[in-house]
Every structure is written in C-alpha cells, then in structure tokens.
C-alpha cells in the first residue's frame, strides 16, 4: 500500500512545486481509475438487473 500525502504535508515548504504537482497528478489519476471502476460495476449491475427483470416477465 502506498503512502498518501495529505494536502497539509504537500503544502509545507519542504516540498518543491514540481513534486507537489506530481503527487497531485498521481492522486487525480487514482481517483479517475477508481471512478471508472465503480461506474463499470454499476453499469454491469444495472445490466444484470434489467436482464433478470426481462426474464421474469417472460415466464
């Protein structure tokens, strides 16, 4: 598991701006991947639910 730097830590004087930008970029990529994962899961669940609903009506 990777260490997560807090905003307060990143904004301290010890971190140069390019390093702050790199960490924030990685954080944004992570959250985008996370959102895409859960979107796909929700769409898959919706598809399965609708398929199940359609087969229930046919019986």
PDB file of N, H, CA, C and O in Angstrom:
ATOM      1  N   UNK A   1       0.847  -1.176   0.000  1.00  0.00           N
ATOM      2  CA  UNK A   1       0.000   0.000   0.000  1.00  0.00           C
ATOM      3  C   UNK A   1       0.896   1.244   0.000  1.00  0.00           C
ATOM      4  O   UNK A   1       1.848   1.337   0.774  1.00  0.00           O
ATOM      5  N   UNK A   2       0.579   2.176  -0.863  1.00  0.00           N
ATOM      6  H   UNK A   2      -0.195   2.100  -1.492  1.00  0.00           H
ATOM      7  CA  UNK A   2       1.370   3.396  -0.990  1.00  0.00           C
ATOM      8  C   UNK A   2       0.993   4.396   0.099  1.00  0.00           C
ATOM      9  O   UNK A   2      -0.139   4.429   0.580  1.00  0.00           O
ATOM     10  N   UNK A   3       1.966   5.197   0.465  1.00  0.00           N
ATOM     11  H   UNK A   3       2.886   5.170   0.074  1.00  0.00           H
ATOM     12  CA  UNK A   3       1.717   6.245   1.453  1.00  0.00           C
ATOM     13  C   UNK A   3       0.948   7.367   0.781  1.00  0.00           C
ATOM     14  O   UNK A   3       1.255   7.744  -0.350  1.00  0.00           O
ATOM     15  N   UNK A   4      -0.057   7.908   1.477  1.00  0.00           N
ATOM     16  H   UNK A   4      -0.306   7.602   2.396  1.00  0.00           H
ATOM     17  CA  UNK A   4      -0.862   9.009   0.940  1.00  0.00           C
ATOM     18  C   UNK A   4      -0.457  10.284   1.665  1.00  0.00           C
ATOM     19  O   UNK A   4      -0.588  10.389   2.884  1.00  0.00           O
ATOM     20  N   UNK A   5       0.032  11.243   0.905  1.00  0.00           N
ATOM     21  H   UNK A   5       0.139  11.157  -0.085  1.00  0.00           H
ATOM     22  CA  UNK A   5       0.430  12.520   1.471  1.00  0.00           C
ATOM     23  C   UNK A   5      -0.782  13.418   1.613  1.00  0.00           C
ATOM     24  O   UNK A   5      -1.575  13.549   0.681  1.00  0.00           O
ATOM     25  N   UNK A   6      -0.930  14.037   2.772  1.00  0.00           N
ATOM     26  H   UNK A   6      -0.286  13.931   3.529  1.00  0.00           H
ATOM     27  CA  UNK A   6      -2.041  14.948   2.988  1.00  0.00           C
ATOM     28  C   UNK A   6      -1.765  16.282   2.304  1.00  0.00           C
ATOM     29  O   UNK A   6      -0.620  16.601   1.984  1.00  0.00           O
ATOM     30  N   UNK A   7      -2.818  17.052   2.086  1.00  0.00           N
ATOM     31  H   UNK A   7      -3.748  16.793   2.346  1.00  0.00           H
ATOM     32  CA  UNK A   7      -2.655  18.376   1.487  1.00  0.00           C
ATOM     33  C   UNK A   7      -1.739  19.245   2.346  1.00  0.00           C
ATOM     34  O   UNK A   7      -0.920  20.001   1.824  1.00  0.00           O
ATOM     35  N   UNK A   8      -1.885  19.130   3.659  1.00  0.00           N
ATOM     36  H   UNK A   8      -2.551  18.516   4.083  1.00  0.00           H
ATOM     37  CA  UNK A   8      -1.059  19.935   4.565  1.00  0.00           C
ATOM     38  C   UNK A   8       0.419  19.581   4.402  1.00  0.00           C
ATOM     39  O   UNK A   8       1.275  20.466   4.404  1.00  0.00           O
ATOM     40  N   UNK A   9       0.713  18.300   4.263  1.00  0.00           N
ATOM     41  H   UNK A   9       0.017  17.581   4.262  1.00  0.00           H
ATOM     42  CA  UNK A   9       2.087  17.868   4.070  1.00  0.00           C
ATOM     43  C   UNK A   9       2.645  18.399   2.750  1.00  0.00           C
ATOM     44  O   UNK A   9       3.772  18.891   2.691  1.00  0.00           O
ATOM     45  N   UNK A  10       1.846  18.293   1.706  1.00  0.00           N
ATOM     46  H   UNK A  10       0.930  17.893   1.754  1.00  0.00           H
ATOM     47  CA  UNK A  10       2.308  18.750   0.391  1.00  0.00           C
ATOM     48  C   UNK A  10       2.543  20.253   0.343  1.00  0.00           C
ATOM     49  O   UNK A  10       3.423  20.720  -0.380  1.00  0.00           O
ATOM     50  N   UNK A  11       1.770  21.010   1.101  1.00  0.00           N
ATOM     51  H   UNK A  11       1.055  20.631   1.689  1.00  0.00           H
ATOM     52  CA  UNK A  11       1.877  22.459   1.057  1.00  0.00           C
ATOM     53  C   UNK A  11       2.989  22.997   1.954  1.00  0.00           C
ATOM     54  O   UNK A  11       3.227  24.204   1.993  1.00  0.00           O
ATOM     55  N   UNK A  12       3.660  22.115   2.663  1.00  0.00           N
ATOM     56  H   UNK A  12       3.466  21.135   2.631  1.00  0.00           H
ATOM     57  CA  UNK A  12       4.752  22.583   3.517  1.00  0.00           C
ATOM     58  C   UNK A  12       5.898  23.082   2.650  1.00  0.00           C
ATOM     59  O   UNK A  12       5.966  22.767   1.462  1.00  0.00           O
ATOM     60  N   UNK A  13       6.780  23.842   3.229  1.00  0.00           N
ATOM     61  H   UNK A  13       6.726  24.098   4.195  1.00  0.00           H
ATOM     62  CA  UNK A  13       7.891  24.443   2.498  1.00  0.00           C
ATOM     63  C   UNK A  13       8.919  23.414   2.043  1.00  0.00           C
ATOM     64  O   UNK A  13       9.779  23.737   1.224  1.00  0.00           O
ATOM     65  N   UNK A  14       8.854  22.194   2.544  1.00  0.00           N
ATOM     66  H   UNK A  14       8.155  21.932   3.209  1.00  0.00           H
ATOM     67  CA  UNK A  14       9.843  21.174   2.233  1.00  0.00           C
ATOM     68  C   UNK A  14       9.617  20.525   0.866  1.00  0.00           C
ATOM     69  O   UNK A  14      10.488  19.813   0.369  1.00  0.00           O
ATOM     70  N   UNK A  15       8.474  20.763   0.267  1.00  0.00           N
ATOM     71  H   UNK A  15       7.766  21.342   0.671  1.00  0.00           H
ATOM     72  CA  UNK A  15       8.135  20.116  -0.997  1.00  0.00           C
ATOM     73  C   UNK A  15       8.202  21.132  -2.137  1.00  0.00           C
ATOM     74  O   UNK A  15       7.457  22.112  -2.124  1.00  0.00           O
ATOM     75  N   UNK A  16       9.071  20.921  -3.117  1.00  0.00           N
ATOM     76  H   UNK A  16       9.676  20.125  -3.128  1.00  0.00           H
ATOM     77  CA  UNK A  16       9.105  21.826  -4.272  1.00  0.00           C
ATOM     78  C   UNK A  16       7.838  21.653  -5.118  1.00  0.00           C
ATOM     79  O   UNK A  16       7.204  20.598  -5.096  1.00  0.00           O
ATOM     80  N   UNK A  17       7.486  22.691  -5.853  1.00  0.00           N
ATOM     81  H   UNK A  17       8.001  23.548  -5.871  1.00  0.00           H
ATOM     82  CA  UNK A  17       6.249  22.668  -6.638  1.00  0.00           C
ATOM     83  C   UNK A  17       6.169  21.501  -7.623  1.00  0.00           C
ATOM     84  O   UNK A  17       5.104  20.893  -7.732  1.00  0.00           O
ATOM     85  N   UNK A  18       7.244  21.155  -8.347  1.00  0.00           N
ATOM     86  H   UNK A  18       8.109  21.650  -8.258  1.00  0.00           H
ATOM     87  CA  UNK A  18       7.127  20.015  -9.262  1.00  0.00           C
ATOM     88  C   UNK A  18       6.781  18.705  -8.536  1.00  0.00           C
ATOM     89  O   UNK A  18       6.046  17.873  -9.067  1.00  0.00           O
ATOM     90  N   UNK A  19       7.304  18.531  -7.348  1.00  0.00           N
ATOM     91  H   UNK A  19       7.901  19.206  -6.916  1.00  0.00           H
ATOM     92  CA  UNK A  19       6.994  17.334  -6.568  1.00  0.00           C
ATOM     93  C   UNK A  19       5.536  17.351  -6.132  1.00  0.00           C
ATOM     94  O   UNK A  19       4.847  16.334  -6.206  1.00  0.00           O
ATOM     95  N   UNK A  20       5.069  18.513  -5.677  1.00  0.00           N
ATOM     96  H   UNK A  20       5.629  19.339  -5.617  1.00  0.00           H
ATOM     97  CA  UNK A  20       3.663  18.639  -5.298  1.00  0.00           C
ATOM     98  C   UNK A  20       2.766  18.314  -6.491  1.00  0.00           C
ATOM     99  O   UNK A  20       1.784  17.585  -6.353  1.00  0.00           O
ATOM    100  N   UNK A  21       3.105  18.854  -7.655  1.00  0.00           N
ATOM    101  H   UNK A  21       3.903  19.446  -7.766  1.00  0.00           H
ATOM    102  CA  UNK A  21       2.310  18.624  -8.858  1.00  0.00           C
ATOM    103  C   UNK A  21       2.281  17.142  -9.226  1.00  0.00           C
ATOM    104  O   UNK A  21       1.239  16.617  -9.617  1.00  0.00           O
ATOM    105  N   UNK A  22       3.426  16.467  -9.100  1.00  0.00           N
ATOM    106  H   UNK A  22       4.273  16.893  -8.782  1.00  0.00           H
ATOM    107  CA  UNK A  22       3.497  15.047  -9.431  1.00  0.00           C
ATOM    108  C   UNK A  22       2.613  14.220  -8.503  1.00  0.00           C
ATOM    109  O   UNK A  22       1.909  13.315  -8.951  1.00  0.00           O
ATOM    110  N   UNK A  23       2.651  14.530  -7.226  1.00  0.00           N
ATOM    111  H   UNK A  23       3.223  15.265  -6.862  1.00  0.00           H
ATOM    112  CA  UNK A  23       1.827  13.797  -6.259  1.00  0.00           C
ATOM    113  C   UNK A  23       0.342  14.051  -6.529  1.00  0.00           C
ATOM    114  O   UNK A  23      -0.469  13.125  -6.491  1.00  0.00           O
ATOM    115  N   UNK A  24      -0.005  15.302  -6.799  1.00  0.00           N
ATOM    116  H   UNK A  24       0.653  16.054  -6.829  1.00  0.00           H
ATOM    117  CA  UNK A  24      -1.403  15.618  -7.088  1.00  0.00           C
ATOM    118  C   UNK A  24      -1.868  14.964  -8.385  1.00  0.00           C
ATOM    119  O   UNK A  24      -3.019  14.538  -8.484  1.00  0.00           O
ATOM    120  N   UNK A  25      -0.988  14.880  -9.377  1.00  0.00           N
ATOM    121  H   UNK A  25      -0.053  15.226  -9.296  1.00  0.00           H
ATOM    122  CA  UNK A  25      -1.313  14.216 -10.641  1.00  0.00           C
ATOM    123  C   UNK A  25      -1.584  12.727 -10.401  1.00  0.00           C
ATOM    124  O   UNK A  25      -2.553  12.177 -10.924  1.00  0.00           O
ATOM    125  N   UNK A  26      -0.737  12.089  -9.621  1.00  0.00           N
ATOM    126  H   UNK A  26       0.050  12.536  -9.196  1.00  0.00           H
ATOM    127  CA  UNK A  26      -0.945  10.671  -9.293  1.00  0.00           C
ATOM    128  C   UNK A  26      -2.245  10.464  -8.532  1.00  0.00           C
ATOM    129  O   UNK A  26      -2.964   9.494  -8.769  1.00  0.00           O
ATOM    130  N   UNK A  27      -2.540  11.376  -7.620  1.00  0.00           N
ATOM    131  H   UNK A  27      -1.956  12.164  -7.428  1.00  0.00           H
ATOM    132  CA  UNK A  27      -3.786  11.286  -6.853  1.00  0.00           C
ATOM    133  C   UNK A  27      -4.993  11.414  -7.778  1.00  0.00           C
ATOM    134  O   UNK A  27      -5.967  10.675  -7.637  1.00  0.00           O
ATOM    135  N   UNK A  28      -4.930  12.344  -8.715  1.00  0.00           N
ATOM    136  H   UNK A  28      -4.138  12.945  -8.829  1.00  0.00           H
ATOM    137  CA  UNK A  28      -6.035  12.542  -9.660  1.00  0.00           C
ATOM    138  C   UNK A  28      -6.214  11.310 -10.545  1.00  0.00           C
ATOM    139  O   UNK A  28      -7.343  10.899 -10.811  1.00  0.00           O
ATOM    140  N   UNK A  29      -5.108  10.719 -11.003  1.00  0.00           N
ATOM    141  H   UNK A  29      -4.190  11.053 -10.787  1.00  0.00           H
ATOM    142  CA  UNK A  29      -5.200   9.510 -11.822  1.00  0.00           C
ATOM    143  C   UNK A  29      -5.837   8.371 -11.028  1.00  0.00           C
ATOM    144  O   UNK A  29      -6.660   7.623 -11.555  1.00  0.00           O
ATOM    145  N   UNK A  30      -5.454   8.248  -9.770  1.00  0.00           N
ATOM    146  H   UNK A  30      -4.785   8.856  -9.342  1.00  0.00           H
ATOM    147  CA  UNK A  30      -6.022   7.198  -8.917  1.00  0.00           C
ATOM    148  C   UNK A  30      -7.528   7.368  -8.779  1.00  0.00           C
ATOM    149  O   UNK A  30      -8.277   6.402  -8.923  1.00  0.00           O
ATOM    150  N   UNK A  31      -7.978   8.590  -8.501  1.00  0.00           N
ATOM    151  H   UNK A  31      -7.370   9.375  -8.383  1.00  0.00           H
ATOM    152  CA  UNK A  31      -9.407   8.817  -8.324  1.00  0.00           C
ATOM    153  C   UNK A  31     -10.184   8.630  -9.624  1.00  0.00           C
ATOM    154  O   UNK A  31     -11.335   8.195  -9.602  1.00  0.00           O
ATOM    155  N   UNK A  32      -9.558   8.956 -10.761  1.00  0.00           N
ATOM    156  H   UNK A  32      -8.623   9.309 -10.779  1.00  0.00           H
ATOM    157  CA  UNK A  32     -10.205   8.721 -12.047  1.00  0.00           C
ATOM    158  C   UNK A  32     -10.371   7.224 -12.294  1.00  0.00           C
ATOM    159  O   UNK A  32     -11.431   6.780 -12.736  1.00  0.00           O
ATOM    160  N   UNK A  33      -9.329   6.446 -12.009  1.00  0.00           N
ATOM    161  H   UNK A  33      -8.468   6.806 -11.649  1.00  0.00           H
ATOM    162  CA  UNK A  33      -9.413   4.994 -12.166  1.00  0.00           C
ATOM    163  C   UNK A  33     -10.467   4.413 -11.230  1.00  0.00           C
ATOM    164  O   UNK A  33     -11.224   3.521 -11.614  1.00  0.00           O
ATOM    165  N   UNK A  34     -10.513   4.920 -10.013  1.00  0.00           N
ATOM    166  H   UNK A  34      -9.899   5.644  -9.701  1.00  0.00           H
ATOM    167  CA  UNK A  34     -11.489   4.463  -9.033  1.00  0.00           C
ATOM    168  C   UNK A  34     -12.911   4.751  -9.518  1.00  0.00           C
ATOM    169  O   UNK A  34     -13.788   3.892  -9.418  1.00  0.00           O
ATOM    170  N   UNK A  35     -13.142   5.962 -10.043  1.00  0.00           N
ATOM    171  H   UNK A  35     -12.430   6.659 -10.123  1.00  0.00           H
ATOM    172  CA  UNK A  35     -14.467   6.334 -10.547  1.00  0.00           C
ATOM    173  C   UNK A  35     -14.861   5.458 -11.733  1.00  0.00           C
ATOM    174  O   UNK A  35     -16.006   5.015 -11.826  1.00  0.00           O
ATOM    175  N   UNK A  36     -13.918   5.208 -12.636  1.00  0.00           N
ATOM    176  H   UNK A  36     -12.988   5.568 -12.560  1.00  0.00           H
ATOM    177  CA  UNK A  36     -14.205   4.356 -13.794  1.00  0.00           C
ATOM    178  C   UNK A  36     -14.536   2.926 -13.369  1.00  0.00           C
ATOM    179  O   UNK A  36     -15.421   2.296 -13.948  1.00  0.00           O
ATOM    180  N   UNK A  37     -13.839   2.418 -12.376  1.00  0.00           N
ATOM    181  H   UNK A  37     -13.120   2.929 -11.905  1.00  0.00           H
ATOM    182  CA  UNK A  37     -14.100   1.072 -11.863  1.00  0.00           C
ATOM    183  C   UNK A  37     -15.525   0.966 -11.321  1.00  0.00           C
ATOM    184  O   UNK A  37     -16.262   0.044 -11.669  1.00  0.00           O
ATOM    185  N   UNK A  38     -15.905   1.924 -10.462  1.00  0.00           N
ATOM    186  H   UNK A  38     -15.306   2.673 -10.179  1.00  0.00           H
ATOM    187  CA  UNK A  38     -17.231   1.850  -9.850  1.00  0.00           C
ATOM    188  C   UNK A  38     -18.340   2.139 -10.857  1.00  0.00           C
ATOM    189  O   UNK A  38     -19.449   1.623 -10.719  1.00  0.00           O
ATOM    190  N   UNK A  39     -18.051   2.960 -11.869  1.00  0.00           N
ATOM    191  H   UNK A  39     -17.150   3.379 -11.981  1.00  0.00           H
ATOM    192  CA  UNK A  39     -19.030   3.195 -12.938  1.00  0.00           C
ATOM    193  C   UNK A  39     -19.286   1.895 -13.694  1.00  0.00           C
ATOM    194  O   UNK A  39     -20.434   1.548 -13.970  1.00  0.00           O
ATOM    195  N   UNK A  40     -18.218   1.181 -14.025  1.00  0.00           N
ATOM    196  H   UNK A  40     -17.285   1.462 -13.800  1.00  0.00           H
ATOM    197  CA  UNK A  40     -18.362  -0.094 -14.731  1.00  0.00           C
ATOM    198  C   UNK A  40     -19.122  -1.111 -13.886  1.00  0.00           C
ATOM    199  O   UNK A  40     -19.960  -1.852 -14.400  1.00  0.00           O
ATOM    200  N   UNK A  41     -18.827  -1.143 -12.591  1.00  0.00           N
ATOM    201  H   UNK A  41     -18.146  -0.541 -12.173  1.00  0.00           H
ATOM    202  CA  UNK A  41     -19.550  -2.068 -11.696  1.00  0.00           C
ATOM    203  C   UNK A  41     -21.035  -1.742 -11.645  1.00  0.00           C
ATOM    204  O   UNK A  41     -21.872  -2.644 -11.679  1.00  0.00           O
ATOM    205  N   UNK A  42     -21.364  -0.455 -11.563  1.00  0.00           N
ATOM    206  H   UNK A  42     -20.684   0.277 -11.535  1.00  0.00           H
ATOM    207  CA  UNK A  42     -22.766  -0.040 -11.506  1.00  0.00           C
ATOM    208  C   UNK A  42     -23.489  -0.365 -12.806  1.00  0.00           C
ATOM    209  O   UNK A  42     -24.627  -0.835 -12.789  1.00  0.00           O
ATOM    210  N   UNK A  43     -22.827  -0.115 -13.933  1.00  0.00           N
ATOM    211  H   UNK A  43     -21.902   0.266 -13.947  1.00  0.00           H
ATOM    212  CA  UNK A  43     -23.447  -0.412 -15.226  1.00  0.00           C
ATOM    213  C   UNK A  43     -23.656  -1.913 -15.406  1.00  0.00           C
ATOM    214  O   UNK A  43     -24.672  -2.341 -15.953  1.00  0.00           O
ATOM    215  N   UNK A  44     -22.698  -2.704 -14.947  1.00  0.00           N
ATOM    216  H   UNK A  44     -21.873  -2.356 -14.502  1.00  0.00           H
ATOM    217  CA  UNK A  44     -22.827  -4.151 -15.026  1.00  0.00           C
ATOM    218  C   UNK A  44     -23.989  -4.640 -14.156  1.00  0.00           C
ATOM    219  O   UNK A  44     -24.775  -5.487 -14.581  1.00  0.00           O
ATOM    220  N   UNK A  45     -24.089  -4.110 -12.962  1.00  0.00           N
ATOM    221  H   UNK A  45     -23.450  -3.422 -12.617  1.00  0.00           H
ATOM    222  CA  UNK A  45     -25.184  -4.497 -12.065  1.00  0.00           C
ATOM    223  C   UNK A  45     -26.532  -4.100 -12.656  1.00  0.00           C
ATOM    224  O   UNK A  45     -27.501  -4.854 -12.575  1.00  0.00           O
ATOM    225  N   UNK A  46     -26.585  -2.916 -13.250  1.00  0.00           N
ATOM    226  H   UNK A  46     -25.797  -2.303 -13.316  1.00  0.00           H
ATOM    227  CA  UNK A  46     -27.830  -2.466 -13.872  1.00  0.00           C
ATOM    228  C   UNK A  46     -28.218  -3.394 -15.029  1.00  0.00           C
ATOM    229  O   UNK A  46     -29.385  -3.758 -15.173  1.00  0.00           O
ATOM    230  N   UNK A  47     -27.237  -3.773 -15.848  1.00  0.00           N
ATOM    231  H   UNK A  47     -26.288  -3.477 -15.731  1.00  0.00           H
ATOM    232  CA  UNK A  47     -27.490  -4.669 -16.972  1.00  0.00           C
ATOM    233  C   UNK A  47     -28.024  -6.017 -16.492  1.00  0.00           C
ATOM    234  O   UNK A  47     -28.987  -6.550 -17.043  1.00  0.00           O
ATOM    235  N   UNK A  48     -27.374  -6.563 -15.446  1.00  0.00           N
ATOM    236  H   UNK A  48     -26.592  -6.130 -14.998  1.00  0.00           H
ATOM    237  CA  UNK A  48     -27.835  -7.846 -14.902  1.00  0.00           C
ATOM    238  C   UNK A  48     -29.234  -7.733 -14.323  1.00  0.00           C
ATOM    239  O   UNK A  48     -30.053  -8.638 -14.485  1.00  0.00           O
ATOM    240  N   UNK A  49     -29.509  -6.629 -13.650  1.00  0.00           N
ATOM    241  H   UNK A  49     -28.843  -5.894 -13.519  1.00  0.00           H
ATOM    242  CA  UNK A  49     -30.827  -6.430 -13.064  1.00  0.00           C
ATOM    243  C   UNK A  49     -31.893  -6.360 -14.164  1.00  0.00           C
ATOM    244  O   UNK A  49     -32.957  -6.966 -14.039  1.00  0.00           O
ATOM    245  N   UNK A  50     -31.607  -5.622 -15.233  1.00  0.00           N
ATOM    246  H   UNK A  50     -30.743  -5.129 -15.334  1.00  0.00           H
ATOM    247  CA  UNK A  50     -32.565  -5.489 -16.324  1.00  0.00           C
ATOM    248  C   UNK A  50     -32.758  -6.821 -17.046  1.00  0.00           C
ATOM    249  O   UNK A  50     -33.878  -7.152 -17.436  1.00  0.00           O
ATOM    250  N   UNK A  51     -31.690  -7.587 -17.228  1.00  0.00           N
ATOM    251  H   UNK A  51     -30.780  -7.319 -16.911  1.00  0.00           H
ATOM    252  CA  UNK A  51     -31.817  -8.904 -17.849  1.00  0.00           C
ATOM    253  C   UNK A  51     -32.670  -9.824 -16.992  1.00  0.00           C
ATOM    254  O   UNK A  51     -33.497 -10.569 -17.519  1.00  0.00           O
ATOM    255  N   UNK A  52     -32.486  -9.784 -15.706  1.00  0.00           N
ATOM    256  H   UNK A  52     -31.814  -9.179 -15.278  1.00  0.00           H
ATOM    257  CA  UNK A  52     -33.269 -10.601 -14.784  1.00  0.00           C
ATOM    258  C   UNK A  52     -34.733 -10.169 -14.830  1.00  0.00           C
ATOM    259  O   UNK A  52     -35.633 -11.009 -14.841  1.00  0.00           O
ATOM    260  N   UNK A  53     -34.964  -8.872 -14.857  1.00  0.00           N
ATOM    261  H   UNK A  53     -34.233  -8.190 -14.848  1.00  0.00           H
ATOM    262  CA  UNK A  53     -36.330  -8.336 -14.903  1.00  0.00           C
ATOM    263  C   UNK A  53     -37.021  -8.781 -16.187  1.00  0.00           C
ATOM    264  O   UNK A  53     -38.195  -9.151 -16.164  1.00  0.00           O
ATOM    265  N   UNK A  54     -36.304  -8.748 -17.300  1.00  0.00           N
ATOM    266  H   UNK A  54     -35.350  -8.448 -17.319  1.00  0.00           H
ATOM    267  CA  UNK A  54     -36.899  -9.148 -18.589  1.00  0.00           C
ATOM    268  C   UNK A  54     -37.240 -10.637 -18.596  1.00  0.00           C
ATOM    269  O   UNK A  54     -38.268 -11.021 -19.154  1.00  0.00           O
ATOM    270  N   UNK A  55     -36.408 -11.482 -17.993  1.00  0.00           N
ATOM    271  H   UNK A  55     -35.573 -11.170 -17.540  1.00  0.00           H
ATOM    272  CA  UNK A  55     -36.695 -12.905 -17.979  1.00  0.00           C
ATOM    273  C   UNK A  55     -37.852 -13.210 -17.026  1.00  0.00           C
ATOM    274  O   UNK A  55     -38.587 -14.173 -17.244  1.00  0.00           O
ATOM    275  N   UNK A  56     -38.022 -12.410 -15.980  1.00  0.00           N
ATOM    276  H   UNK A  56     -37.425 -11.628 -15.803  1.00  0.00           H
ATOM    277  CA  UNK A  56     -39.146 -12.611 -15.055  1.00  0.00           C
ATOM    278  C   UNK A  56     -40.464 -12.364 -15.771  1.00  0.00           C
ATOM    279  O   UNK A  56     -41.427 -13.100 -15.557  1.00  0.00           O
ATOM    280  N   UNK A  57     -40.525 -11.347 -16.612  1.00  0.00           N
ATOM    281  H   UNK A  57     -39.743 -10.748 -16.786  1.00  0.00           H
ATOM    282  CA  UNK A  57     -41.762 -11.022 -17.335  1.00  0.00           C
ATOM    283  C   UNK A  57     -42.106 -12.096 -18.349  1.00  0.00           C
ATOM    284  O   UNK A  57     -43.280 -12.355 -18.612  1.00  0.00           O
ATOM    285  N   UNK A  58     -41.081 -12.725 -18.921  1.00  0.00           N
ATOM    286  H   UNK A  58     -40.127 -12.514 -18.707  1.00  0.00           H
ATOM    287  CA  UNK A  58     -41.309 -13.739 -19.949  1.00  0.00           C
ATOM    288  C   UNK A  58     -41.885 -15.028 -19.410  1.00  0.00           C
ATOM    289  O   UNK A  58     -42.466 -15.797 -20.175  1.00  0.00           O
ATOM    290  N   UNK A  59     -41.748 -15.294 -18.127  1.00  0.00           N
ATOM    291  H   UNK A  59     -41.275 -14.669 -17.506  1.00  0.00           H
ATOM    292  CA  UNK A  59     -42.224 -16.553 -17.536  1.00  0.00           C
ATOM    293  C   UNK A  59     -43.661 -16.500 -17.184  1.00  0.00           C
ATOM    294  O   UNK A  59     -44.209 -17.479 -16.678  1.00  0.00           O
TER     295      UNK A  59
END
